[in-house]
Amino acid sequence: MQVGGLGRYFIEAASLEEVIQAWEFARSKQLPLFVLGGGSNLLVADSGWPGMVLKVAIPGIKETPRPDDVLFEAGAGEQWDRFVSHAVIVGCAGVECLSGIPGSVGGTPVQNVGAYGQEVSQTIESVRAVDRERGKICDFSRTECEFGYRSSRFNGRERDRYIVVQVSFALRKNGVPRVEYADLQRYFSGRSTPPTLAETREAVRHIRARKGMLLIPGDSDCRSAGSFFKNPVLSDSEFGELAARATARGLEIPSYPGLAAQRKVSAAWLVEHSGFSKGYRQGHAGISSKHALALVNLGGASASEVIALKDEIQRRVEELWGVRLQPEPVLVGF
């Protein structure tokens, strides 16, 4: 977002050994430690970070063919979109719909990154991490990661305990792309042949670019942290109350099945139907002209301006619809 203050110390760790050394240094000096991935999903306070910032930059992608799939072991510092591109080039399916998402591999299991009908939890086999309480290396199976909608044990009950250093993915060799999301189906409508993995990847990147969700130098809509609010997942009773409010206003809530006995609701719809249209601005901060969920730095914005806009949107949505929107980016230093 190009806002926020400085960190007091910074280290870029390109190996597991350097990650552990950085952790030991921060612990010995009693410094608060913030673990940085690609930096694409952050909002840093104007006052910055008083301790050490550890950027995990461990590279590498190792492939191991197996009877039913291919195991990819990727360093946490690998660029996520580079990993997706590599998987598509070698003909492995499972992450093609996650093309164009900025950030690093290590950040994906923390938030259970997902888009266009895919989530990393569908293909992650294991996660290797350093335990910040003991300095020990731990391996977690997919089940042990406790994945949920935009959540995991790493940002849930054990938030800030682990430093992810490697993620293993089980991808399908010669698999077919997943084209279940409405935007993708519209993109390929009228075709007589199914799209390839490569075509699906390019379609996703095209759709993301159209929504300002692809990093393009010089585009002010790209000075964002992506979607700033999570899509609310409501119980049947909560959804019923929301639907009644919509009906009273002559509107219908767009929704799709979420977890068992729950419904996932479009946060973008709630924002736009609360008086915040695309292109809305408040000082130097605003809403993307292409995507109602992206809060953007229009040029010279402070973190406090972004937070003020976030607060106003949350307040208005809750006032009108009875739903409290939850921020998606990590808030650092607040």
Phi, psi and omega per residue, in radians:
M1 nan -0.197 3.130
Q2 1.046 0.715 3.034
V3 -2.339 2.891 3.037
G4 1.812 2.889 -3.077
G5 -1.570 -2.943 -3.048
L6 -1.617 2.773 2.930
G7 -1.601 2.607 -3.125
R8 -1.234 -0.765 3.088
Y9 -2.258 2.678 3.140
F10 -2.497 2.377 3.033
I11 -2.442 2.439 3.065
E12 -1.902 2.030 -3.052
A13 -1.807 2.065 -3.081
A14 -1.757 0.143 3.116
S15 -2.642 2.862 3.089
L16 -1.051 -0.706 -3.128
E17 -1.081 -0.706 3.137
E18 -1.206 -0.589 3.067
V19 -1.072 -0.809 -3.131
I20 -1.146 -0.700 3.090
Q21 -1.074 -0.723 3.122
A22 -1.127 -0.742 3.105
W23 -1.065 -0.755 -3.141
E24 -1.105 -0.700 3.130
F25 -1.112 -0.846 -3.133
A26 -1.065 -0.693 -3.135
R27 -1.179 -0.733 -3.099
S28 -1.161 -0.530 3.139
K29 -1.665 0.044 -3.119
Q30 0.967 0.759 3.136
L31 -1.655 2.365 2.973
P32 -1.098 2.421 -3.034
L33 -2.037 2.195 3.035
F34 -1.998 2.233 -3.119
V35 -1.666 2.133 -3.076
L36 -1.881 2.336 3.023
G37 -1.717 -1.983 3.113
G38 -1.495 -0.224 3.116
G39 1.406 0.168 -3.047
S40 -1.501 -0.229 -3.029
N41 -2.151 0.743 -3.056
L42 -2.193 2.641 2.844
L43 -2.277 2.011 -3.070
V44 -1.720 2.350 -3.128
A45 -1.109 2.696 3.122
D46 -1.063 -0.477 3.136
S47 -1.379 -0.153 3.105
G48 1.372 -2.701 -3.082
W49 -2.179 2.165 -3.009
P50 -1.365 -0.154 -3.081
G51 -1.985 -2.405 -3.094
M52 -1.860 2.411 3.026
V53 -1.783 2.135 3.123
L54 -1.896 1.919 3.065
K55 -1.597 2.049 3.121
V56 -1.435 2.007 -3.048
A57 -2.145 0.533 -3.121
I58 -1.206 2.088 -3.090
P59 -1.649 3.137 2.964
G60 1.940 2.462 3.037
I61 -2.352 2.099 3.130
K62 -1.987 2.325 -3.134
E63 -1.943 2.384 3.066
T64 -2.294 1.852 3.116
P65 -1.140 2.455 3.080
R66 -2.300 2.948 -3.071
P67 -0.956 -0.722 -3.035
D68 -1.887 -0.171 -3.088
D69 -2.842 -2.997 3.063
V70 -2.189 2.280 3.111
L71 -1.608 2.149 3.088
F72 -1.904 2.111 3.059
E73 -1.861 1.958 -3.020
A74 -2.011 2.355 3.047
G75 -1.141 2.539 -3.057
A76 -1.083 -0.393 -3.115
G77 -1.522 -0.073 3.099
E78 -1.119 2.423 3.047
Q79 -1.123 2.283 -3.060
W80 -1.034 -0.824 -3.066
D81 -1.184 -0.500 3.052
R82 -1.157 -0.703 3.097
F83 -1.097 -0.780 3.128
V84 -1.068 -0.783 3.119
S85 -1.017 -0.765 3.130
H86 -1.080 -0.777 -3.137
A87 -1.070 -0.730 -3.136
V88 -1.174 -0.736 -3.126
I89 -1.044 -0.674 -3.125
V90 -1.545 0.136 2.999
G91 1.385 0.550 -3.134
C92 -1.949 2.271 -3.062
A93 -1.745 2.718 3.066
G94 2.396 -0.347 -3.130
V95 -2.304 0.110 -3.050
E96 -1.046 -0.567 -3.136
C97 -1.348 -0.090 3.116
L98 -1.742 0.326 3.105
S99 -1.149 2.592 3.029
G100 1.414 -0.068 3.117
I101 -1.343 2.176 -3.133
P102 -1.302 2.999 3.115
G103 1.854 -2.993 -3.054
S104 -1.997 2.869 3.126
V105 -1.015 -0.705 -3.066
G106 -1.112 -0.415 -3.140
G107 -1.423 -0.316 -3.003
T108 -1.179 -0.712 3.122
P109 -1.270 -0.422 -3.104
V110 -1.062 -0.816 -3.083
Q111 -1.734 -0.048 -2.982
N112 0.883 1.126 -3.068
V113 -1.008 2.390 -3.141
G114 -2.631 2.728 3.083
A115 -2.994 2.566 2.996
Y116 0.902 0.708 3.014
G117 1.583 0.041 3.097
Q118 -2.168 2.605 2.985
E119 -2.315 2.618 -3.138
V120 -1.120 -0.424 3.132
S121 -1.089 -0.347 3.140
Q122 -1.298 -0.367 -3.071
T123 -2.158 -0.265 3.126
I124 -1.150 2.255 3.086
E125 -1.719 -0.647 3.122
S126 -2.794 2.791 3.098
V127 -2.276 2.280 3.057
R128 -1.826 2.361 -3.062
A129 -2.590 2.796 3.048
V130 -1.744 2.226 3.114
D131 -1.348 2.024 -3.088
R132 -1.268 -0.273 3.104
E133 -1.425 -0.562 -3.048
R134 -2.133 -0.173 -3.098
G135 1.259 0.335 -3.098
K136 -1.727 2.683 3.080
I137 -1.539 2.279 -3.102
C138 -2.190 2.533 3.038
D139 -2.046 2.303 -3.108
F140 -2.077 2.302 3.029
S141 -1.310 2.983 3.115
R142 -0.995 -0.758 -3.141
T143 -1.120 -0.722 -3.116
E144 -1.192 -0.331 3.097
C145 -1.257 -0.317 3.072
E146 0.988 0.926 -3.090
F147 -1.241 2.482 2.998
G148 -2.494 -2.968 3.125
Y149 -1.143 1.952 -3.132
R150 0.948 0.584 -3.089
S151 -2.583 2.828 3.079
S152 -2.832 3.098 3.065
R153 -1.106 -0.403 -3.049
F154 -1.354 -0.350 3.020
N155 -2.135 0.184 3.132
G156 -1.919 -1.974 -3.016
R157 -1.194 -0.337 3.102
E158 -2.121 0.702 3.115
R159 -0.969 2.371 3.080
D160 1.183 0.219 3.119
R161 -1.556 -0.571 -2.995
Y162 -2.039 2.589 3.032
I163 -1.927 1.924 -3.120
V164 -1.237 2.273 -3.123
V165 -2.093 -0.336 3.134
Q166 -2.754 2.520 3.094
V167 -2.268 2.341 3.121
S168 -1.909 2.290 -3.113
F169 -2.099 2.394 3.034
A170 -1.796 1.878 -3.077
L171 -1.973 2.665 -3.040
R172 -1.527 2.065 3.076
K173 -1.196 2.309 -3.127
N174 1.030 0.477 3.126
G175 -1.309 2.786 3.108
V176 -1.578 2.576 3.137
P177 -1.201 2.730 3.116
R178 -1.653 1.965 -3.114
V179 -2.151 1.176 -3.097
E180 -1.901 -0.360 -3.090
Y181 -1.288 2.487 -3.029
A182 -0.991 -0.750 -3.129
D183 -1.059 -0.695 3.133
L184 -1.234 -0.681 3.120
Q185 -1.115 -0.682 3.089
R186 -1.140 -0.703 -3.108
Y187 -1.055 -0.689 -3.072
F188 -1.737 0.162 -3.107
S189 -1.098 2.494 3.120
G190 1.574 -0.129 3.126
R191 -1.360 2.567 3.102
S192 -1.645 -0.247 3.133
T193 -2.156 2.560 3.131
P194 -1.182 2.599 -3.138
P195 -1.248 2.680 3.048
T196 -1.473 3.004 3.060
L197 -1.033 -0.787 -3.110
A198 -1.107 -0.711 3.125
E199 -1.166 -0.658 3.102
T200 -1.134 -0.752 3.093
R201 -1.024 -0.820 -3.134
E202 -1.145 -0.614 3.094
A203 -1.103 -0.780 3.131
V204 -1.076 -0.778 3.132
R205 -1.105 -0.665 3.111
H206 -1.117 -0.803 -3.130
I207 -1.121 -0.743 3.121
R208 -1.098 -0.716 3.125
A209 -1.094 -0.689 3.139
R210 -1.115 -0.493 -3.134
K211 -1.684 0.122 -3.117
G212 1.274 0.391 -3.089
M213 -1.876 0.323 3.039
L214 -2.140 2.322 -3.072
L215 -1.243 1.961 3.133
I216 -2.178 2.045 -3.119
P217 -0.955 2.351 3.090
G218 1.544 -0.178 3.141
D219 -1.577 2.005 -3.092
S220 -1.098 -0.457 3.117
D221 -1.193 -0.228 3.126
C222 -1.577 -0.128 3.078
R223 -1.450 1.218 -3.079
S224 -2.539 3.065 3.036
A225 -1.865 0.490 -3.065
G226 1.285 -2.612 3.122
S227 -1.115 2.138 -3.052
F228 -1.483 -0.377 -3.126
F229 -2.168 2.521 3.075
K230 -1.371 2.616 2.987
N231 -1.207 2.142 -3.125
P232 -1.116 2.414 3.014
V233 -1.870 2.016 -2.983
L234 -1.932 2.653 2.978
S235 -1.299 2.952 3.128
D236 -1.029 -0.726 -3.118
S237 -1.186 -0.700 3.109
E238 -1.139 -0.722 3.119
F239 -1.143 -0.670 3.113
G240 -1.066 -0.721 3.111
E241 -1.135 -0.726 3.125
L242 -1.121 -0.765 3.138
A243 -1.087 -0.646 3.118
A244 -1.137 -0.703 3.096
R245 -1.101 -0.697 3.137
A246 -1.160 -0.774 3.141
T247 -1.040 -0.681 3.123
A248 -1.099 -0.390 3.117
R249 -1.788 0.149 -3.138
G250 1.273 0.494 -3.101
L251 -2.125 2.846 3.077
E252 -2.205 2.294 -3.092
I253 -1.362 2.122 2.999
P254 -1.320 2.356 -3.122
S255 -2.667 2.965 3.079
Y256 -2.624 2.716 -3.051
P257 -1.010 2.343 3.060
G258 -1.884 -2.267 3.121
L259 -1.332 3.082 -3.114
A260 -0.980 2.270 3.104
A261 1.052 0.402 3.110
Q262 -2.334 2.841 3.121
R263 -2.279 2.380 3.080
K264 -1.673 2.250 -3.031
V265 -1.985 2.553 -3.139
S266 -1.222 1.982 3.072
A267 -1.141 -0.604 3.133
A268 -1.067 -0.707 3.114
W269 -1.103 -0.762 3.126
L270 -1.073 -0.728 -3.137
V271 -1.128 -0.854 -3.085
E272 -1.168 -0.541 3.132
H273 -1.588 0.284 3.010
S274 -2.031 0.238 3.064
G275 1.677 0.201 -3.129
F276 -2.003 1.650 -3.102
S277 -1.499 2.876 3.027
K278 -1.012 2.371 -3.117
G279 1.553 -0.037 3.085
Y280 -1.030 2.438 3.116
R281 -2.350 2.609 3.119
Q282 -2.463 1.717 -3.039
G283 1.196 -2.239 -3.128
H284 -1.670 0.063 3.095
A285 -1.984 2.734 -3.133
G286 -2.920 -2.919 3.088
I287 -1.902 2.418 3.135
S288 -0.896 2.535 3.083
S289 -1.318 -0.153 -3.082
K290 -1.975 -0.298 -3.015
H291 -2.620 2.131 -3.035
A292 -1.216 -0.277 -3.102
L293 -1.642 -0.140 -3.077
A294 -1.660 2.002 2.997
L295 -1.498 2.317 -2.995
V296 -2.170 2.666 2.974
N297 -1.540 1.899 -3.077
L298 -1.361 -0.080 -3.141
G299 2.219 1.924 3.119
G300 1.394 0.272 -3.136
A301 -1.265 2.650 2.991
S302 -1.748 2.834 3.075
A303 -1.100 -0.628 -3.126
S304 -1.133 -0.557 3.085
E305 -1.187 -0.698 3.110
V306 -1.115 -0.751 3.128
I307 -1.117 -0.689 3.125
A308 -1.086 -0.690 3.102
L309 -1.182 -0.766 3.072
K310 -0.954 -0.829 -3.102
D311 -1.094 -0.705 -3.122
E312 -1.144 -0.735 3.134
I313 -1.130 -0.803 3.125
Q314 -1.031 -0.787 -3.104
R315 -1.083 -0.805 -3.077
R316 -1.199 -0.730 3.119
V317 -1.098 -0.754 -3.139
E318 -1.163 -0.651 -3.138
E319 -1.137 -0.739 -3.074
L320 -1.473 -0.642 -2.945
W321 -2.071 -0.115 3.117
G322 1.247 0.340 -3.113
V323 -2.109 2.278 3.113
R324 -1.683 1.932 3.126
L325 -1.247 2.425 3.133
Q326 -1.853 2.293 3.132
P327 -1.125 2.560 3.101
E328 -1.653 -0.674 -3.124
P329 -1.203 2.769 3.020
V330 -1.406 2.246 3.136
L331 -1.687 2.053 -3.008
V332 -1.929 2.170 3.047
G333 1.531 0.053 3.139
F334 -1.558 nan nan
